[in-house]
Amino acid sequence: DYCADEKATHRSALNNFEPTTAVRLLLHETATMRTKTTTLIICDAQPDVVRKLPQPRLFLDLVGVAVQAARKQSQSVDVVHTMLRFDQPAYAQVSPSHPRLGVLRRLGAKNPNLKWFTSSDLSPTATENETVVTRSTFLPQATDAALLKALGHDDGERRHLEEDDDDTAERDYTVVGYGPTVQAVCHLLGDVVEVGRKRVQILKECVADENPKRCEALLEHGLLFNEQVVSLVDFLDGMDVLHHTIEVDNANNSSPLPDKIKYVTDCGRGGHLTLFMPYLLRDYGYCRWPTQPWYREMSLTSNKEYQCPVGRRIVDLCDEPQFGSGTRFFLAGRQHLDEKNLLHQLVPEMMPPTFETIEAAQEYAVTQSANETLVWFLKKVNQNGGRAITVINELPTQPLEKDEQLQVHVPRPLLYEKHGQDQGKFKCHVKTYQFIACTTAANGGPPEATTSWQLYMHDLFYLATANCPWSPADLSDNVQITTMRTHRLYADNPWRLKWKLTETCRANMQTVLQRAIEQGKLHHPTVSSTSPTDSSSQPQNGRSKDPRAALQFEVNSADWMLDEDGRMFLIECNGIPVLYDAGMPQELCTKGLKLYDRLYKENPDTAVVNDHDLIKEAIGLALTGRLPKSSLWKHVATIPSP
């Protein structure tokens, strides 16, 4: 299309030509600007084939996304279904000696009511504008005139195209479905239809075989005519439908497959879903649903692309809350626990003196004893785990950034003497893990009327100690920063008992949570749109269909420091603490994870950190509301929602 000015210029140029010249120009443009056509070929998406595949419903739903995307572009996309189907009774078309289909002939002779491969059912069902080609051979053949015609194999048209040097005349092919049939169709396209320069692509997620290794071999080594293996996301992008919500309905009353399976999507939000995923797939019957680009957030400091489920589908579990119909993996209002400045606003009396401006810090400093050396921490409020902390003994001269705060070191900190160490005592902090969930009573009532908050604390506390002995004059990280867990503090640990850690940590954490709830900082999920850029997306209310499951939950950690008198200070809460699961594969993306993994592999019996049970039981508590009797997760409080 041309803009208005360009159209006017074009018309003026044509008016200056002789009529015959203008006609020749228009005819040439019409001849060369042919519409590019795509053919989507769906191979054997029928119950008698699909039910023998691994994860058949997932396969059909992914194929359904591709088909619905093609249907959104019906003016330029043809859809062809090919299937194995017998019309005559007793499978008369089949030789009894056929290596794959002969058994049907033999069984049909004994049982005339045998119905295998006699149904016309397809998933997704073909529409009236789509072509369905049936066959009575196990694989498509070069003699199948109906299929070749559906694939665009017309000798007259081919000769015309061969005489035309214009590369704009072409038809692309996309093939999905049962692996052996996909391979056979690709061979027909290359060897008989002779697509040549035209593109043939296979959608990786939409090809399946009862033998997964054979399917893998097909995609890697079994394609002979320069076919391309691409992702479903690439196909959706090519169809220009990534911004659409694609509804898939593969319900079929005659299908032996379950109408519904549970899907989980990890969109990479950075939470704990990646750790929970192996348990969801193995123990709770979930299937992984893939992701696609959702939207891009651009600013002066970042250029981040966010992901969502393929087709912008609402799945059962998702770390992007807008796309999950079940339990959410992030608390609504979580920033008030996770970000240091907001946490300080909740419980300033629990934390060391903390300031948002240098002037406020200076006013505090002048009130302190002249003989006391103050150690300060310059912190980023939205980063945890010892990151973005600068240890100083003089206040900065430049104003603080909006995401910075100043915090005074705990005065006269309680130090820990490590066993076997005779060179001083070490700075330390206590680390606890909390399970915080928003739940409803299982009475079918509205969430607003029955919502409450549950607080559990894991009964294995940890001590994190510095690498070098304490000295207020030494500002190095090895002395001042305590992040790695180095000692276990079970309930009967003498140090834990002496300082009454269990009672104090539980009471303080309950105060933090209760204050956040009462002030409306934490709240239960509400109805929301799935996308800031797509007003047509499906709404969802964040409720799980299982009344025992949490509406939302997080496993967070809290860091506590004591002074020599036993007074406890809250240093920070971390909404996504580092957890190490020795029983499951895990990306070792932090210094702490690498250390924990090395120590565990050296000696599992003496390794301090293995969060396997903590993680496994937390996901069970979130989804079922139950814990094993031996669990170290202990219920602390139930707090009603206002």
ZIQUI-V235205 format. One record per run of one state. SS is the DSSP state (H for helix, E for strand, L for the rest). FROM is the first residue (numbers start at 1). LEN is the number of residues. If there is no record, write none. Layout:
BEGIN
SS_FROM_LEN + SS_FROM_LEN
END
This chain:
BEGIN
L_1_3 + H_4_13 + L_17_2 + H_19_14 + L_33_4 + E_37_7 + L_44_3 + H_47_4 + L_51_5 + H_56_17 + L_73_4 + E_77_8 + L_85_4 + H_89_3 + L_92_10 + H_102_9 + L_111_20 + E_131_5 + L_136_9 + H_145_6 + L_151_4 + H_155_9 + L_164_7 + E_171_8 + H_179_13 + L_192_8 + E_200_9 + L_209_3 + H_212_10 + L_222_6 + E_228_3 + L_231_1 + H_232_7 + L_239_23 + E_262_4 + L_266_7 + H_273_11 + L_284_2 + E_286_3 + L_289_2 + E_291_8 + L_299_4 + E_303_7 + H_310_3 + L_313_2 + E_315_1 + L_316_1 + E_317_2 + L_319_2 + H_321_3 + E_324_1 + L_325_3 + E_328_1 + L_329_3 + E_332_1 + L_333_2 + H_335_4 + L_339_1 + H_340_7 + L_347_1 + H_348_3 + L_351_3 + E_354_2 + L_356_2 + H_358_8 + L_366_10 + E_376_5 + L_381_8 + E_389_4 + L_393_11 + E_404_5 + L_409_4 + E_413_1 + L_414_2 + E_416_1 + L_417_9 + E_426_1 + L_427_1 + E_428_13 + L_441_6 + H_447_4 + E_451_8 + L_459_2 + E_461_5 + L_466_11 + H_477_4 + L_481_4 + E_485_5 + L_490_4 + H_494_5 + L_499_2 + H_501_18 + L_519_4 + E_523_1 + L_524_4 + E_528_1 + L_529_11 + E_540_1 + L_541_11 + E_552_12 + L_564_4 + E_568_7 + L_575_16 + H_591_12 + L_603_9 + H_612_13 + L_625_8 + E_633_8 + L_641_2
END
